[in-house]
Amino acid sequence: PIEDKAAFDLIRSYSPYDQVSAQAYPPMLVTAGLNDPRVTYWEPAKWVAKLRELKTDSNELLLKTN
């Protein structure tokens, strides 16, 4: 994907982090695991931070890390 723009664009098109926009979101509980070998704990934290910055509603957005 580094050298293939089409592959990069495809991956980015389904990346949750890159799809966040300024809009209303439903209440959410996002979970992360310190020992999850597939998704490191900072990825959900980064996603929640971006959601909190851009969302336009007052619904709860919680992050639980275990």
KEBA-458465 format. One line per 5 residues: for each residue y, z, x of N, C-alpha, C. Coordinates in steps of 0.2 Angstrom, whole numbers, m for minus. Atoms other than C-alpha are relative to their C-alpha. Layout:
! residues N
Y:Z:X:Y:Z:X:Y:Z:X ~ ... $
***
This chain:
! residues 66
m6:0:4:0:0:0:6:0:4 ~ m6:0:m5:12:2:15:2:m7:1 ~ m2:7:m2:12:m16:19:m1:m5:m6 ~ 1:4:5:7:m23:2:5:2:m6 ~ m5:m2:5:22:m22:m10:m3:0:m7 $
3:0:6:11:m27:m25:m4:6:m2 ~ 4:m6:1:m1:m12:m22:5:6:m1 ~ m5:m6:0:14:0:m19:3:0:m8 ~ m3:0:7:22:m6:m36:m5:2:m5 ~ 5:m2:5:5:m4:m45:m1:8:0 $
1:m7:0:2:14:m39:7:4:m2 ~ m6:m4:2:20:19:m42:1:m1:m8 ~ m1:1:7:19:12:m60:m4:5:m4 ~ 4:m5:3:6:26:m64:1:7:3 ~ m1:m7:m4:13:40:m53:5:4:m5 $
m4:m4:5:19:54:m65:7:2:3 ~ m6:m3:m3:32:60:m53:6:m6:0 ~ m4:6:0:40:42:m52:2:m2:m8 ~ m1:2:6:40:41:m71:4:5:m4 ~ m4:m5:3:51:56:m75:7:m3:m1 $
m6:3:1:67:51:m83:4:5:m4 ~ m4:m5:4:82:60:m92:m2:m1:m8 ~ 2:1:7:74:62:m110:m2:7:m2 ~ 3:m6:3:67:76:m121:m7:0:2 ~ 7:m1:m2:50:82:m116:m3:6:m5 $
3:m5:4:38:93:m127:m1:6:5 ~ 1:m6:m4:35:111:m121:m6:m1:4 ~ 6:1:m5:23:111:m106:m2:6:4 ~ 3:m5:m5:12:122:m96:m4:m4:5 ~ 3:4:m5:8:114:m80:m4:5:5 $
4:m4:m4:m6:121:m69:m1:m3:7 ~ 1:2:m6:m9:120:m51:m5:5:4 ~ 4:m4:m4:m22:127:m39:1:0:7 ~ m1:0:m8:m20:133:m21:m5:m3:3 ~ 6:3:m3:m37:128:m17:m3:m6:m3 $
2:6:2:m38:112:m26:0:m6:5 ~ 0:4:m5:m44:99:m14:2:m7:m2 ~ m2:6:2:m39:84:m24:8:m1:m1 ~ m7:0:1:m21:88:m28:3:7:3 ~ m3:m6:m3:m11:100:m17:5:3:m4 $
m4:m4:5:m1:114:m25:7:m2:0 ~ m7:2:0:16:107:m20:1:m6:m5 ~ m1:6:4:13:91:m30:2:2:m7 ~ m3:m2:6:14:99:m47:6:4:0 ~ m6:m3:m1:28:110:m41:6:m5:1 $
m5:5:m1:38:95:m36:1:m3:m6 ~ m1:3:6:35:87:m52:3:4:m5 ~ m3:m5:4:40:102:m62:7:1:2 ~ m7:m1:m2:56:104:m52:4:m6:m2 ~ m3:6:2:60:86:m56:1:m1:m7 $
m1:0:7:57:88:m74:5:5:m2 ~ m5:m5:2:67:104:m75:7:m3:1 ~ m7:3:m1:82:94:m67:2:m5:m5 ~ m2:6:4:81:79:m78:m1:1:m7 ~ 1:0:7:75:84:m95:6:3:m4 $
m6:m1:4:88:85:m109:m1:5:m6 ~ 1:m5:6:80:98:m121:0:7:3 ~ 0:m7:m2:78:116:m121:m7:3:0 ~ 7:m2:0:59:117:m122:m2:3:6 ~ 3:m3:m6:49:128:m111:m4:m4:4 $
4:4:m5:42:121:m95:m2:5:5 ~ 3:m5:m4:30:133:m86:m4:m3:5 ~ 5:2:m5:21:131:m70:m4:6:2 ~ 5:m5:m1:6:142:m67:m4:m2:6 ~ 4:1:m6:m2:142:m49:m5:5:1 $
5:m5:m1:m18:151:m46:m4:m2:6 $
***
